[in-house]
Amino acid sequence: MPTVVAVVFTCSVCMKGFKSRKGGKVQMPCGHVYHEVSIAGWFMHHNTCPNCRCKIFQENLSWETFKLAC
């Protein structure tokens, strides 16, 4: 069976499209990309990627700490 690669142009947290060549996007270690503001809101309540549930950071770390590490 062939491998299918999809290019996503929408943030799966806020469901809004990405503007090409504009900032405000952040890529998680698992490879998924989100609007920075949207994923920051997500991480206020979760410590996993919204798409694949990969654990992104320890529960005792903040979003700001994560951004500085990237």
Phi and psi in degrees as a GROMACS rama.xvg file:
@    title "Ramachandran Plot"
@    xaxis  label "Phi"
@    yaxis  label "Psi"
@TYPE xy
-71.5805  152.172  PRO-2
-83.8441  134.419  THR-3
-108.586  126.717  VAL-4
-112.882  122.906  VAL-5
-106.228  138.968  ALA-6
-101.198  120.987  VAL-7
-99.3547  128.123  VAL-8
-111.935  13.7622  PHE-9
-130.695  136.981  THR-10
-74.0454  124.005  CYS-11
-78.4087  -4.463  SER-12
-86.8469  -51.2809  VAL-13
-100.18  -11.0067  CYS-14
64.7485  21.5623  MET-15
-101.058  150.814  LYS-16
-74.1219  155.293  GLY-17
-85.3069  139.949  PHE-18
-89.1656  128.567  LYS-19
-62.6212  140.422  SER-20
60.2462  19.9969  ARG-21
-106.05  148.036  LYS-22
-73.7685  -167.878  GLY-23
88.6049  7.39755  GLY-24
-109.201  149.716  LYS-25
-137.181  137.78  VAL-26
-103.476  130.271  GLN-27
-78.0556  160.805  MET-28
-57.0973  -26.5295  PRO-29
-79.0368  -9.42895  CYS-30
104.981  -14.4388  GLY-31
-73.6023  147.885  HIS-32
-118.938  138.626  VAL-33
-139.481  162.918  TYR-34
-67.8351  138.238  HIS-35
-58.5333  -43.6333  GLU-36
-64.9767  -40.0701  VAL-37
-67.4652  -46.0471  SER-38
-71.7878  -29.6837  ILE-39
-62.4293  -41.4248  ALA-40
-64.0959  -40.5594  GLY-41
-60.2217  -44.9432  TRP-42
-72.1549  -7.15786  PHE-43
-69.4774  -22.8691  MET-44
-120.904  -14.9936  HIS-45
-135.923  159.703  HIS-46
-123.745  22.4651  ASN-47
-124.892  160.042  THR-48
-66.6273  135.125  CYS-49
-62.9564  -27.5852  PRO-50
-86.3566  -51.0026  ASN-51
-110.139  -4.02518  CYS-52
63.4439  19.9315  ARG-53
-64.5288  133.801  CYS-54
-69.8778  119.873  LYS-55
-90.6855  -42.1071  ILE-56
-153.926  163.173  PHE-57
-65.3334  149.799  GLN-58
-60.5272  -26.1717  GLU-59
-87.6634  0.769327  ASN-60
-94.7793  151.804  LEU-61
-98.3452  167.123  SER-62
-60.0111  -40.1245  TRP-63
-61.3415  -41.961  GLU-64
-62.4741  -42.3258  THR-65
-61.7049  -44.6023  PHE-66
-61.3289  -39.0405  LYS-67
-68.2798  -29.1016  LEU-68
-77.7267  -21.518  ALA-69
